[in-house]
């Protein structure tokens, strides 16, 4: 790859040559491409349907501990006693401490950012409906399914769900994300 056009006081860009490092492809195989083999952004327009297909899915499972809830409460500044105080929670209709709704739904971000489509993906939007409580020590599985593929832009739409260990849907919604494409 030859770097041209950008001038730096320390580097003569006309003589700067380097190989593009190995990178993860959309198929998660490690590949190395010569500059002439890499598609341009214009060539990638309209290729989302070749990289992903409707119905592609991925999921991750996570158990939420008391420590996870306490850490999230500290980071988010949400110290509602329904999440942290067992005596308080025992007096509510839930009878025990709840995991924050945004903590339980945060696993969706991990699915989209690490599994489908994966690293480099940027969230554009997410809507959520909290259907049932998640309790401390529950195990949830977050799943994302591609429901729409934009033909001209690197944008995918997902149906998102989170289920507890009993198979009950606790969170559902829809996400839109911009997928990574190589630039030239």
C-alpha positions, 0 to 999 in steps of 0.5 A: 500500500502506498500512502500519498496525498497526506503530507507530514513534516516527519515523513516523506509520504511519497516514499512511505510503503507498508503492508496492510496488517492482517485483519478480520474479514466479515467471515471471521477468517484472518485474511491479508489482501493486496491493495488491488484486491480490496474493494473500494467503498463504491464497489461495496455499495449494494453488497450487504446482501452478499455479506449477510442474509435475512435470518442470520442470527447470533446470541450470547448468554450471561448470568448477572451477579450481585456484583454486576448489579452493584458495579452497574449501579455505580457506573450509571448512578442508578442506586434505586434500592430495588436493585441493591437493597434486599430488605427493600426489595422483599417489601415490593411485588417482586420480593427480591432484587432486580437487575437494571433493565439497561444492564440486562439489555446491554448483552444485546450490544455485545452480540451486535458488537462481537458476533453479528456483524461484529467488531467495528459495528456502530449502533444507530438506534435501539428500541426496547420493551421490558416484558418481565423482570430479571432477578439477581443470579438469573441467566439471560440469553440475548439474541439478534436476528437480521430482519432488514438489509439496506441495499445501498448503505452498510446498515442492518436492522435486527430483531432483538430479544433477551430471554431468561433461563426459563425461556421467558422473553424479558426484553424485546426490541429492534436495533439498527446498526452501521456495519464496518466496511473497509475504506481505501 
